[in-house]
């Protein structure tokens, strides 16, 4: 599992293995200030990074 959050330190404290920093508190996987096309590209990049994190073996919390 990969958790996308803007509260990475809290996720690490509760023992989440794979942590990715999100955008903002209200929109961790979105960027409403971007155009729809730019936001889609940003989200695709975020998901690609998440897949890489998912493939990475971890023994303790790691922030990607």
BELRAGI-V819181 format. One record per pair of residues at least 24 apart in sequence whose C-alpha atoms are under 10 Angstrom apart, sorted by the first residue. I is the first residue (numbers start at 1). J is the second residue. If there is no record, write none. Layout:
i=I j=J
i=I j=J
This chain:
i=1 j=50
i=1 j=51
i=1 j=53
i=1 j=54
i=1 j=55
i=2 j=50
i=2 j=51
i=2 j=52
i=2 j=53
i=2 j=54
i=2 j=55
i=2 j=62
i=2 j=63
i=2 j=64
i=3 j=50
i=3 j=53
i=3 j=54
i=3 j=63
i=4 j=28
i=4 j=29
i=4 j=46
i=4 j=47
i=4 j=50
i=4 j=63
i=4 j=64
i=5 j=29
i=8 j=61
i=8 j=62
i=8 j=63
i=8 j=64
i=9 j=61
i=9 j=63
i=11 j=61
i=11 j=62
i=11 j=63
i=12 j=60
i=12 j=61
i=12 j=62
i=12 j=63
i=13 j=61
i=14 j=61
i=15 j=60
i=15 j=61
i=15 j=62
i=16 j=60
i=16 j=61
i=16 j=62
i=16 j=63
i=17 j=53
i=17 j=54
i=17 j=57
i=17 j=58
i=17 j=59
i=17 j=60
i=17 j=61
i=17 j=62
i=17 j=63
i=18 j=50
i=18 j=53
i=18 j=54
i=18 j=56
i=18 j=57
i=18 j=58
i=18 j=59
i=18 j=60
i=18 j=61
i=18 j=62
i=18 j=63
i=18 j=64
i=19 j=50
i=19 j=53
i=19 j=54
i=19 j=61
i=19 j=62
i=19 j=63
i=19 j=64
i=20 j=46
i=20 j=49
i=20 j=50
i=20 j=53
i=20 j=62
i=20 j=63
i=20 j=64
i=21 j=46
i=21 j=63
i=21 j=64
i=22 j=46
